């Protein structure tokens, strides 16, 4: 992934991998996720994404799904890696 871009896959429950680890770490920075950064998009991760979306008024992505609008907002808020 290029630095400074918000391009990336849409993630949802059942997905796994380094993109999910990044998502979990970003949500942890905002105290929305307290589980392990294990790369598994499970119910706990889905709930954290949903809470983030609700708290920020994000309506462009399905609730609990880490889509383009949610990704752009979260990455802007938590900075580049």
PyMOL Python script that loads the backbone (N, CA, C, O; Angstrom):
from pymol import cmd

cmd.read_pdbstr("""\
ATOM      1  N   UNK A   1       0.843  -1.187   0.000  1.00  0.00           N
ATOM      2  CA  UNK A   1       0.000   0.000   0.000  1.00  0.00           C
ATOM      3  C   UNK A   1       0.881   1.241   0.000  1.00  0.00           C
ATOM      4  O   UNK A   1       1.882   1.297   0.714  1.00  0.00           O
ATOM      5  N   UNK A   2       0.508   2.237  -0.801  1.00  0.00           N
ATOM      6  CA  UNK A   2       1.273   3.473  -0.857  1.00  0.00           C
ATOM      7  C   UNK A   2       1.014   4.321   0.383  1.00  0.00           C
ATOM      8  O   UNK A   2      -0.093   4.346   0.920  1.00  0.00           O
ATOM      9  N   UNK A   3       2.052   5.007   0.818  1.00  0.00           N
ATOM     10  CA  UNK A   3       1.906   5.925   1.957  1.00  0.00           C
ATOM     11  C   UNK A   3       0.959   7.053   1.581  1.00  0.00           C
ATOM     12  O   UNK A   3       0.996   7.559   0.459  1.00  0.00           O
ATOM     13  N   UNK A   4       0.121   7.439   2.512  1.00  0.00           N
ATOM     14  CA  UNK A   4      -0.725   8.592   2.320  1.00  0.00           C
ATOM     15  C   UNK A   4      -1.976   8.360   1.492  1.00  0.00           C
ATOM     16  O   UNK A   4      -2.698   9.310   1.191  1.00  0.00           O
ATOM     17  N   UNK A   5      -2.247   7.115   1.117  1.00  0.00           N
ATOM     18  CA  UNK A   5      -3.463   6.857   0.367  1.00  0.00           C
ATOM     19  C   UNK A   5      -4.471   6.176   1.269  1.00  0.00           C
ATOM     20  O   UNK A   5      -4.120   5.606   2.302  1.00  0.00           O
ATOM     21  N   UNK A   6      -5.714   6.243   0.868  1.00  0.00           N
ATOM     22  CA  UNK A   6      -6.750   5.569   1.634  1.00  0.00           C
ATOM     23  C   UNK A   6      -7.312   4.397   0.839  1.00  0.00           C
ATOM     24  O   UNK A   6      -8.362   3.852   1.181  1.00  0.00           O
ATOM     25  N   UNK A   7      -6.610   4.015  -0.221  1.00  0.00           N
ATOM     26  CA  UNK A   7      -7.053   2.866  -1.003  1.00  0.00           C
ATOM     27  C   UNK A   7      -6.753   1.597  -0.231  1.00  0.00           C
ATOM     28  O   UNK A   7      -5.699   1.459   0.391  1.00  0.00           O
ATOM     29  N   UNK A   8      -7.673   0.700  -0.283  1.00  0.00           N
ATOM     30  CA  UNK A   8      -7.484  -0.577   0.389  1.00  0.00           C
ATOM     31  C   UNK A   8      -8.744  -1.386   0.258  1.00  0.00           C
ATOM     32  O   UNK A   8      -9.781  -0.882  -0.173  1.00  0.00           O
ATOM     33  N   UNK A   9      -8.652  -2.640   0.629  1.00  0.00           N
ATOM     34  CA  UNK A   9      -9.809  -3.511   0.488  1.00  0.00           C
ATOM     35  C   UNK A   9     -10.915  -3.169   1.485  1.00  0.00           C
ATOM     36  O   UNK A   9     -10.651  -2.665   2.577  1.00  0.00           O
ATOM     37  N   UNK A  10     -12.136  -3.449   1.096  1.00  0.00           N
ATOM     38  CA  UNK A  10     -13.255  -3.392   2.029  1.00  0.00           C
ATOM     39  C   UNK A  10     -13.161  -4.632   2.903  1.00  0.00           C
ATOM     40  O   UNK A  10     -13.012  -5.748   2.405  1.00  0.00           O
ATOM     41  N   UNK A  11     -13.251  -4.424   4.218  1.00  0.00           N
ATOM     42  CA  UNK A  11     -13.107  -5.531   5.157  1.00  0.00           C
ATOM     43  C   UNK A  11     -14.413  -5.730   5.917  1.00  0.00           C
ATOM     44  O   UNK A  11     -15.114  -4.776   6.257  1.00  0.00           O
ATOM     45  N   UNK A  12     -14.716  -7.005   6.171  1.00  0.00           N
ATOM     46  CA  UNK A  12     -15.923  -7.340   6.932  1.00  0.00           C
ATOM     47  C   UNK A  12     -15.669  -8.603   7.743  1.00  0.00           C
ATOM     48  O   UNK A  12     -14.629  -9.251   7.616  1.00  0.00           O
ATOM     49  N   UNK A  13     -16.649  -8.934   8.581  1.00  0.00           N
ATOM     50  CA  UNK A  13     -16.484 -10.101   9.446  1.00  0.00           C
ATOM     51  C   UNK A  13     -16.136 -11.338   8.619  1.00  0.00           C
ATOM     52  O   UNK A  13     -16.744 -11.606   7.583  1.00  0.00           O
ATOM     53  N   UNK A  14     -15.147 -12.080   9.103  1.00  0.00           N
ATOM     54  CA  UNK A  14     -14.668 -13.268   8.417  1.00  0.00           C
ATOM     55  C   UNK A  14     -13.363 -13.040   7.677  1.00  0.00           C
ATOM     56  O   UNK A  14     -12.658 -13.996   7.356  1.00  0.00           O
ATOM     57  N   UNK A  15     -13.028 -11.773   7.401  1.00  0.00           N
ATOM     58  CA  UNK A  15     -11.763 -11.468   6.727  1.00  0.00           C
ATOM     59  C   UNK A  15     -10.608 -11.632   7.698  1.00  0.00           C
ATOM     60  O   UNK A  15     -10.777 -11.546   8.915  1.00  0.00           O
ATOM     61  N   UNK A  16      -9.417 -11.873   7.130  1.00  0.00           N
ATOM     62  CA  UNK A  16      -8.206 -12.051   7.933  1.00  0.00           C
ATOM     63  C   UNK A  16      -7.025 -11.430   7.215  1.00  0.00           C
ATOM     64  O   UNK A  16      -7.038 -11.252   5.997  1.00  0.00           O
ATOM     65  N   UNK A  17      -5.993 -11.100   7.999  1.00  0.00           N
ATOM     66  CA  UNK A  17      -4.754 -10.654   7.384  1.00  0.00           C
ATOM     67  C   UNK A  17      -4.216  -9.362   7.950  1.00  0.00           C
ATOM     68  O   UNK A  17      -4.773  -8.809   8.899  1.00  0.00           O
ATOM     69  N   UNK A  18      -3.121  -8.875   7.365  1.00  0.00           N
ATOM     70  CA  UNK A  18      -2.441  -7.679   7.870  1.00  0.00           C
ATOM     71  C   UNK A  18      -3.291  -6.412   7.801  1.00  0.00           C
ATOM     72  O   UNK A  18      -3.122  -5.521   8.634  1.00  0.00           O
ATOM     73  N   UNK A  19      -4.200  -6.308   6.833  1.00  0.00           N
ATOM     74  CA  UNK A  19      -5.084  -5.135   6.762  1.00  0.00           C
ATOM     75  C   UNK A  19      -6.003  -5.089   7.984  1.00  0.00           C
ATOM     76  O   UNK A  19      -6.337  -4.013   8.480  1.00  0.00           O
ATOM     77  N   UNK A  20      -6.404  -6.265   8.463  1.00  0.00           N
ATOM     78  CA  UNK A  20      -7.260  -6.324   9.653  1.00  0.00           C
ATOM     79  C   UNK A  20      -6.455  -5.950  10.896  1.00  0.00           C
ATOM     80  O   UNK A  20      -6.970  -5.275  11.787  1.00  0.00           O
ATOM     81  N   UNK A  21      -5.195  -6.384  10.961  1.00  0.00           N
ATOM     82  CA  UNK A  21      -4.323  -5.987  12.078  1.00  0.00           C
ATOM     83  C   UNK A  21      -4.220  -4.461  12.122  1.00  0.00           C
ATOM     84  O   UNK A  21      -4.338  -3.863  13.192  1.00  0.00           O
ATOM     85  N   UNK A  22      -4.001  -3.833  10.974  1.00  0.00           N
ATOM     86  CA  UNK A  22      -3.905  -2.378  10.906  1.00  0.00           C
ATOM     87  C   UNK A  22      -5.197  -1.728  11.401  1.00  0.00           C
ATOM     88  O   UNK A  22      -5.155  -0.770  12.173  1.00  0.00           O
ATOM     89  N   UNK A  23      -6.332  -2.243  10.962  1.00  0.00           N
ATOM     90  CA  UNK A  23      -7.625  -1.732  11.405  1.00  0.00           C
ATOM     91  C   UNK A  23      -7.765  -1.855  12.921  1.00  0.00           C
ATOM     92  O   UNK A  23      -8.167  -0.900  13.586  1.00  0.00           O
ATOM     93  N   UNK A  24      -7.441  -3.011  13.464  1.00  0.00           N
ATOM     94  CA  UNK A  24      -7.552  -3.231  14.910  1.00  0.00           C
ATOM     95  C   UNK A  24      -6.646  -2.276  15.682  1.00  0.00           C
ATOM     96  O   UNK A  24      -7.041  -1.751  16.723  1.00  0.00           O
ATOM     97  N   UNK A  25      -5.451  -2.052  15.186  1.00  0.00           N
ATOM     98  CA  UNK A  25      -4.523  -1.138  15.863  1.00  0.00           C
ATOM     99  C   UNK A  25      -5.034   0.303  15.817  1.00  0.00           C
ATOM    100  O   UNK A  25      -4.907   1.039  16.795  1.00  0.00           O
ATOM    101  N   UNK A  26      -5.604   0.698  14.696  1.00  0.00           N
ATOM    102  CA  UNK A  26      -6.154   2.057  14.577  1.00  0.00           C
ATOM    103  C   UNK A  26      -7.341   2.242  15.527  1.00  0.00           C
ATOM    104  O   UNK A  26      -7.452   3.277  16.184  1.00  0.00           O
ATOM    105  N   UNK A  27      -8.214   1.257  15.600  1.00  0.00           N
ATOM    106  CA  UNK A  27      -9.359   1.344  16.507  1.00  0.00           C
ATOM    107  C   UNK A  27      -8.900   1.353  17.965  1.00  0.00           C
ATOM    108  O   UNK A  27      -9.518   2.002  18.809  1.00  0.00           O
ATOM    109  N   UNK A  28      -7.823   0.636  18.260  1.00  0.00           N
ATOM    110  CA  UNK A  28      -7.267   0.623  19.625  1.00  0.00           C
ATOM    111  C   UNK A  28      -6.769   2.002  20.025  1.00  0.00           C
ATOM    112  O   UNK A  28      -6.923   2.409  21.176  1.00  0.00           O
ATOM    113  N   UNK A  29      -6.167   2.729  19.074  1.00  0.00           N
ATOM    114  CA  UNK A  29      -5.677   4.089  19.356  1.00  0.00           C
ATOM    115  C   UNK A  29      -6.799   4.992  19.843  1.00  0.00           C
ATOM    116  O   UNK A  29      -6.562   5.923  20.613  1.00  0.00           O
ATOM    117  N   UNK A  30      -8.024   4.719  19.394  1.00  0.00           N
ATOM    118  CA  UNK A  30      -9.179   5.538  19.748  1.00  0.00           C
ATOM    119  C   UNK A  30      -9.987   4.916  20.889  1.00  0.00           C
ATOM    120  O   UNK A  30     -11.086   5.373  21.204  1.00  0.00           O
ATOM    121  N   UNK A  31      -9.436   3.880  21.498  1.00  0.00           N
ATOM    122  CA  UNK A  31     -10.075   3.188  22.627  1.00  0.00           C
ATOM    123  C   UNK A  31     -11.419   2.577  22.257  1.00  0.00           C
ATOM    124  O   UNK A  31     -12.310   2.466  23.098  1.00  0.00           O
ATOM    125  N   UNK A  32     -11.562   2.183  20.999  1.00  0.00           N
ATOM    126  CA  UNK A  32     -12.792   1.543  20.549  1.00  0.00           C
ATOM    127  C   UNK A  32     -12.647   0.028  20.454  1.00  0.00           C
ATOM    128  O   UNK A  32     -13.640  -0.695  20.371  1.00  0.00           O
ATOM    129  N   UNK A  33     -11.404  -0.446  20.467  1.00  0.00           N
ATOM    130  CA  UNK A  33     -11.139  -1.880  20.351  1.00  0.00           C
ATOM    131  C   UNK A  33     -10.097  -2.245  21.389  1.00  0.00           C
ATOM    132  O   UNK A  33      -9.018  -1.654  21.437  1.00  0.00           O
ATOM    133  N   UNK A  34     -10.429  -3.226  22.222  1.00  0.00           N
ATOM    134  CA  UNK A  34      -9.492  -3.615  23.281  1.00  0.00           C
ATOM    135  C   UNK A  34      -9.039  -5.061  23.152  1.00  0.00           C
ATOM    136  O   UNK A  34      -8.383  -5.591  24.049  1.00  0.00           O
ATOM    137  N   UNK A  35      -9.380  -5.692  22.058  1.00  0.00           N
ATOM    138  CA  UNK A  35      -8.973  -7.081  21.858  1.00  0.00           C
ATOM    139  C   UNK A  35      -7.578  -7.172  21.270  1.00  0.00           C
ATOM    140  O   UNK A  35      -6.900  -6.162  21.079  1.00  0.00           O
ATOM    141  N   UNK A  36      -7.159  -8.398  20.987  1.00  0.00           N
ATOM    142  CA  UNK A  36      -5.833  -8.596  20.389  1.00  0.00           C
ATOM    143  C   UNK A  36      -5.830  -8.175  18.917  1.00  0.00           C
ATOM    144  O   UNK A  36      -6.827  -8.341  18.214  1.00  0.00           O
ATOM    145  N   UNK A  37      -4.720  -7.638  18.468  1.00  0.00           N
ATOM    146  CA  UNK A  37      -4.544  -7.315  17.047  1.00  0.00           C
ATOM    147  C   UNK A  37      -4.079  -8.589  16.356  1.00  0.00           C
ATOM    148  O   UNK A  37      -2.903  -8.745  16.027  1.00  0.00           O
ATOM    149  N   UNK A  38      -5.034  -9.500  16.143  1.00  0.00           N
ATOM    150  CA  UNK A  38      -4.714 -10.841  15.655  1.00  0.00           C
ATOM    151  C   UNK A  38      -5.025 -11.039  14.176  1.00  0.00           C
ATOM    152  O   UNK A  38      -4.838 -12.133  13.643  1.00  0.00           O
ATOM    153  N   UNK A  39      -5.500  -9.983  13.507  1.00  0.00           N
ATOM    154  CA  UNK A  39      -5.761 -10.095  12.078  1.00  0.00           C
ATOM    155  C   UNK A  39      -7.033 -10.827  11.727  1.00  0.00           C
ATOM    156  O   UNK A  39      -7.240 -11.188  10.568  1.00  0.00           O
ATOM    157  N   UNK A  40      -7.898 -11.055  12.714  1.00  0.00           N
ATOM    158  CA  UNK A  40      -9.174 -11.734  12.461  1.00  0.00           C
ATOM    159  C   UNK A  40     -10.321 -10.748  12.663  1.00  0.00           C
ATOM    160  O   UNK A  40     -10.517 -10.223  13.759  1.00  0.00           O
ATOM    161  N   UNK A  41     -11.074 -10.505  11.593  1.00  0.00           N
ATOM    162  CA  UNK A  41     -12.214  -9.592  11.668  1.00  0.00           C
ATOM    163  C   UNK A  41     -13.381 -10.394  12.240  1.00  0.00           C
ATOM    164  O   UNK A  41     -14.139 -11.034  11.511  1.00  0.00           O
ATOM    165  N   UNK A  42     -13.499 -10.340  13.553  1.00  0.00           N
ATOM    166  CA  UNK A  42     -14.542 -11.086  14.248  1.00  0.00           C
ATOM    167  C   UNK A  42     -15.622 -10.137  14.751  1.00  0.00           C
ATOM    168  O   UNK A  42     -15.646  -8.963  14.380  1.00  0.00           O
ATOM    169  N   UNK A  43     -16.507 -10.642  15.588  1.00  0.00           N
ATOM    170  CA  UNK A  43     -17.615  -9.824  16.105  1.00  0.00           C
ATOM    171  C   UNK A  43     -17.110  -8.613  16.878  1.00  0.00           C
ATOM    172  O   UNK A  43     -17.677  -7.526  16.765  1.00  0.00           O
ATOM    173  N   UNK A  44     -16.052  -8.791  17.660  1.00  0.00           N
ATOM    174  CA  UNK A  44     -15.507  -7.677  18.453  1.00  0.00           C
ATOM    175  C   UNK A  44     -15.000  -6.558  17.543  1.00  0.00           C
ATOM    176  O   UNK A  44     -15.219  -5.379  17.822  1.00  0.00           O
ATOM    177  N   UNK A  45     -14.327  -6.929  16.464  1.00  0.00           N
ATOM    178  CA  UNK A  45     -13.829  -5.940  15.508  1.00  0.00           C
ATOM    179  C   UNK A  45     -14.994  -5.268  14.793  1.00  0.00           C
ATOM    180  O   UNK A  45     -14.998  -4.051  14.610  1.00  0.00           O
ATOM    181  N   UNK A  46     -15.972  -6.055  14.394  1.00  0.00           N
ATOM    182  CA  UNK A  46     -17.157  -5.512  13.728  1.00  0.00           C
ATOM    183  C   UNK A  46     -17.875  -4.504  14.631  1.00  0.00           C
ATOM    184  O   UNK A  46     -18.279  -3.436  14.171  1.00  0.00           O
ATOM    185  N   UNK A  47     -18.030  -4.837  15.889  1.00  0.00           N
ATOM    186  CA  UNK A  47     -18.681  -3.923  16.832  1.00  0.00           C
ATOM    187  C   UNK A  47     -17.890  -2.624  16.985  1.00  0.00           C
ATOM    188  O   UNK A  47     -18.478  -1.547  17.078  1.00  0.00           O
ATOM    189  N   UNK A  48     -16.560  -2.722  17.010  1.00  0.00           N
ATOM    190  CA  UNK A  48     -15.722  -1.529  17.129  1.00  0.00           C
ATOM    191  C   UNK A  48     -15.870  -0.635  15.895  1.00  0.00           C
ATOM    192  O   UNK A  48     -15.944   0.587  16.017  1.00  0.00           O
ATOM    193  N   UNK A  49     -15.912  -1.246  14.708  1.00  0.00           N
ATOM    194  CA  UNK A  49     -16.107  -0.485  13.473  1.00  0.00           C
ATOM    195  C   UNK A  49     -17.475   0.188  13.506  1.00  0.00           C
ATOM    196  O   UNK A  49     -17.596   1.365  13.167  1.00  0.00           O
ATOM    197  N   UNK A  50     -18.496  -0.545  13.909  1.00  0.00           N
ATOM    198  CA  UNK A  50     -19.850   0.009  13.990  1.00  0.00           C
ATOM    199  C   UNK A  50     -19.899   1.197  14.954  1.00  0.00           C
ATOM    200  O   UNK A  50     -20.492   2.230  14.645  1.00  0.00           O
ATOM    201  N   UNK A  51     -19.275   1.044  16.111  1.00  0.00           N
ATOM    202  CA  UNK A  51     -19.258   2.147  17.081  1.00  0.00           C
ATOM    203  C   UNK A  51     -18.533   3.361  16.528  1.00  0.00           C
ATOM    204  O   UNK A  51     -18.961   4.494  16.751  1.00  0.00           O
ATOM    205  N   UNK A  52     -17.444   3.138  15.812  1.00  0.00           N
ATOM    206  CA  UNK A  52     -16.725   4.242  15.180  1.00  0.00           C
ATOM    207  C   UNK A  52     -17.642   4.952  14.174  1.00  0.00           C
ATOM    208  O   UNK A  52     -17.737   6.179  14.167  1.00  0.00           O
ATOM    209  N   UNK A  53     -18.310   4.167  13.331  1.00  0.00           N
ATOM    210  CA  UNK A  53     -19.192   4.748  12.321  1.00  0.00           C
ATOM    211  C   UNK A  53     -20.323   5.557  12.962  1.00  0.00           C
ATOM    212  O   UNK A  53     -20.623   6.665  12.517  1.00  0.00           O
ATOM    213  N   UNK A  54     -20.941   5.011  13.994  1.00  0.00           N
ATOM    214  CA  UNK A  54     -22.024   5.723  14.683  1.00  0.00           C
ATOM    215  C   UNK A  54     -21.514   7.025  15.287  1.00  0.00           C
ATOM    216  O   UNK A  54     -22.147   8.073  15.151  1.00  0.00           O
ATOM    217  N   UNK A  55     -20.367   6.952  15.954  1.00  0.00           N
ATOM    218  CA  UNK A  55     -19.865   8.136  16.655  1.00  0.00           C
ATOM    219  C   UNK A  55     -19.417   9.236  15.702  1.00  0.00           C
ATOM    220  O   UNK A  55     -19.384  10.406  16.083  1.00  0.00           O
ATOM    221  N   UNK A  56     -19.074   8.878  14.471  1.00  0.00           N
ATOM    222  CA  UNK A  56     -18.604   9.864  13.498  1.00  0.00           C
ATOM    223  C   UNK A  56     -19.657  10.211  12.456  1.00  0.00           C
ATOM    224  O   UNK A  56     -19.404  11.041  11.583  1.00  0.00           O
ATOM    225  N   UNK A  57     -20.822   9.601  12.528  1.00  0.00           N
ATOM    226  CA  UNK A  57     -21.886   9.881  11.567  1.00  0.00           C
ATOM    227  C   UNK A  57     -21.593   9.386  10.164  1.00  0.00           C
ATOM    228  O   UNK A  57     -22.040   9.988   9.188  1.00  0.00           O
ATOM    229  N   UNK A  58     -20.854   8.304  10.054  1.00  0.00           N
ATOM    230  CA  UNK A  58     -20.502   7.751   8.743  1.00  0.00           C
ATOM    231  C   UNK A  58     -21.677   6.915   8.237  1.00  0.00           C
ATOM    232  O   UNK A  58     -22.114   5.967   8.890  1.00  0.00           O
ATOM    233  N   UNK A  59     -22.175   7.290   7.061  1.00  0.00           N
ATOM    234  CA  UNK A  59     -23.334   6.589   6.509  1.00  0.00           C
ATOM    235  C   UNK A  59     -23.055   5.988   5.133  1.00  0.00           C
ATOM    236  O   UNK A  59     -23.913   5.312   4.566  1.00  0.00           O
ATOM    237  N   UNK A  60     -21.867   6.228   4.598  1.00  0.00           N
ATOM    238  CA  UNK A  60     -21.552   5.757   3.249  1.00  0.00           C
ATOM    239  C   UNK A  60     -21.186   4.296   3.145  1.00  0.00           C
ATOM    240  O   UNK A  60     -21.168   3.736   2.049  1.00  0.00           O
ATOM    241  N   UNK A  61     -20.892   3.669   4.275  1.00  0.00           N
ATOM    242  CA  UNK A  61     -20.553   2.249   4.295  1.00  0.00           C
ATOM    243  C   UNK A  61     -21.575   1.513   5.145  1.00  0.00           C
ATOM    244  O   UNK A  61     -22.178   2.088   6.051  1.00  0.00           O
ATOM    245  N   UNK A  62     -21.761   0.245   4.845  1.00  0.00           N
ATOM    246  CA  UNK A  62     -22.647  -0.599   5.653  1.00  0.00           C
ATOM    247  C   UNK A  62     -22.117  -0.647   7.088  1.00  0.00           C
ATOM    248  O   UNK A  62     -20.907  -0.718   7.301  1.00  0.00           O
ATOM    249  N   UNK A  63     -23.014  -0.607   8.063  1.00  0.00           N
ATOM    250  CA  UNK A  63     -22.586  -0.639   9.464  1.00  0.00           C
ATOM    251  C   UNK A  63     -21.775  -1.894   9.755  1.00  0.00           C
ATOM    252  O   UNK A  63     -22.172  -3.008   9.413  1.00  0.00           O
ATOM    253  N   UNK A  64     -20.632  -1.686  10.394  1.00  0.00           N
ATOM    254  CA  UNK A  64     -19.759  -2.795  10.751  1.00  0.00           C
ATOM    255  C   UNK A  64     -18.821  -3.234   9.652  1.00  0.00           C
ATOM    256  O   UNK A  64     -18.018  -4.145   9.852  1.00  0.00           O
ATOM    257  N   UNK A  65     -18.906  -2.595   8.477  1.00  0.00           N
ATOM    258  CA  UNK A  65     -18.045  -2.922   7.336  1.00  0.00           C
ATOM    259  C   UNK A  65     -17.039  -1.792   7.149  1.00  0.00           C
ATOM    260  O   UNK A  65     -17.407  -0.618   7.109  1.00  0.00           O
ATOM    261  N   UNK A  66     -15.768  -2.162   7.035  1.00  0.00           N
ATOM    262  CA  UNK A  66     -14.694  -1.183   6.858  1.00  0.00           C
ATOM    263  C   UNK A  66     -14.553  -0.892   5.373  1.00  0.00           C
ATOM    264  O   UNK A  66     -13.726  -1.490   4.684  1.00  0.00           O
ATOM    265  N   UNK A  67     -15.373   0.038   4.889  1.00  0.00           N
ATOM    266  CA  UNK A  67     -15.377   0.415   3.478  1.00  0.00           C
ATOM    267  C   UNK A  67     -14.629   1.708   3.243  1.00  0.00           C
ATOM    268  O   UNK A  67     -13.966   2.212   4.149  1.00  0.00           O
ATOM    269  N   UNK A  68     -14.726   2.261   2.029  1.00  0.00           N
ATOM    270  CA  UNK A  68     -13.929   3.428   1.646  1.00  0.00           C
ATOM    271  C   UNK A  68     -14.119   4.661   2.536  1.00  0.00           C
ATOM    272  O   UNK A  68     -13.140   5.308   2.907  1.00  0.00           O
ATOM    273  N   UNK A  69     -15.371   4.992   2.883  1.00  0.00           N
ATOM    274  CA  UNK A  69     -15.588   6.187   3.697  1.00  0.00           C
ATOM    275  C   UNK A  69     -15.051   5.991   5.113  1.00  0.00           C
ATOM    276  O   UNK A  69     -14.405   6.877   5.672  1.00  0.00           O
ATOM    277  N   UNK A  70     -15.323   4.833   5.675  1.00  0.00           N
ATOM    278  CA  UNK A  70     -14.845   4.552   7.031  1.00  0.00           C
ATOM    279  C   UNK A  70     -13.319   4.527   7.059  1.00  0.00           C
ATOM    280  O   UNK A  70     -12.700   5.074   7.972  1.00  0.00           O
ATOM    281  N   UNK A  71     -12.723   3.895   6.063  1.00  0.00           N
ATOM    282  CA  UNK A  71     -11.257   3.827   5.979  1.00  0.00           C
ATOM    283  C   UNK A  71     -10.649   5.227   5.888  1.00  0.00           C
ATOM    284  O   UNK A  71      -9.701   5.547   6.605  1.00  0.00           O
ATOM    285  N   UNK A  72     -11.198   6.055   5.005  1.00  0.00           N
ATOM    286  CA  UNK A  72     -10.658   7.407   4.818  1.00  0.00           C
ATOM    287  C   UNK A  72     -10.722   8.198   6.123  1.00  0.00           C
ATOM    288  O   UNK A  72      -9.754   8.860   6.495  1.00  0.00           O
ATOM    289  N   UNK A  73     -11.845   8.132   6.811  1.00  0.00           N
ATOM    290  CA  UNK A  73     -12.007   8.882   8.060  1.00  0.00           C
ATOM    291  C   UNK A  73     -11.083   8.357   9.152  1.00  0.00           C
ATOM    292  O   UNK A  73     -10.434   9.141   9.844  1.00  0.00           O
ATOM    293  N   UNK A  74     -11.018   7.035   9.310  1.00  0.00           N
ATOM    294  CA  UNK A  74     -10.188   6.443  10.367  1.00  0.00           C
ATOM    295  C   UNK A  74      -8.712   6.697  10.106  1.00  0.00           C
ATOM    296  O   UNK A  74      -7.973   7.035  11.031  1.00  0.00           O
ATOM    297  N   UNK A  75      -8.267   6.539   8.861  1.00  0.00           N
ATOM    298  CA  UNK A  75      -6.864   6.781   8.555  1.00  0.00           C
ATOM    299  C   UNK A  75      -6.500   8.250   8.735  1.00  0.00           C
ATOM    300  O   UNK A  75      -5.397   8.563   9.184  1.00  0.00           O
ATOM    301  N   UNK A  76      -7.419   9.160   8.387  1.00  0.00           N
ATOM    302  CA  UNK A  76      -7.160  10.584   8.588  1.00  0.00           C
ATOM    303  C   UNK A  76      -7.051  10.896  10.082  1.00  0.00           C
ATOM    304  O   UNK A  76      -6.230  11.716  10.493  1.00  0.00           O
ATOM    305  N   UNK A  77      -7.869  10.249  10.871  1.00  0.00           N
ATOM    306  CA  UNK A  77      -7.899  10.522  12.314  1.00  0.00           C
ATOM    307  C   UNK A  77      -6.716   9.904  13.057  1.00  0.00           C
ATOM    308  O   UNK A  77      -6.235  10.463  14.042  1.00  0.00           O
ATOM    309  N   UNK A  78      -6.254   8.756  12.583  1.00  0.00           N
ATOM    310  CA  UNK A  78      -5.183   8.055  13.307  1.00  0.00           C
ATOM    311  C   UNK A  78      -3.815   8.211  12.659  1.00  0.00           C
ATOM    312  O   UNK A  78      -2.820   7.734  13.205  1.00  0.00           O
ATOM    313  N   UNK A  79      -3.744   8.868  11.506  1.00  0.00           N
ATOM    314  CA  UNK A  79      -2.451   9.132  10.868  1.00  0.00           C
ATOM    315  C   UNK A  79      -1.934   7.985  10.039  1.00  0.00           C
ATOM    316  O   UNK A  79      -2.451   6.868  10.087  1.00  0.00           O
ATOM    317  N   UNK A  80      -0.892   8.288   9.269  1.00  0.00           N
ATOM    318  CA  UNK A  80      -0.258   7.281   8.434  1.00  0.00           C
ATOM    319  C   UNK A  80       0.637   6.393   9.261  1.00  0.00           C
ATOM    320  O   UNK A  80       1.135   6.790  10.315  1.00  0.00           O
ATOM    321  N   UNK A  81       0.830   5.211   8.782  1.00  0.00           N
ATOM    322  CA  UNK A  81       1.690   4.256   9.485  1.00  0.00           C
ATOM    323  C   UNK A  81       3.070   4.299   8.912  1.00  0.00           C
ATOM    324  O   UNK A  81       3.950   3.567   9.366  1.00  0.00           O
TER     325      UNK A  81
END
""", "prot")
cmd.dss("prot")
cmd.show_as("cartoon", "prot")
cmd.util.cbc("prot")
cmd.orient("prot")
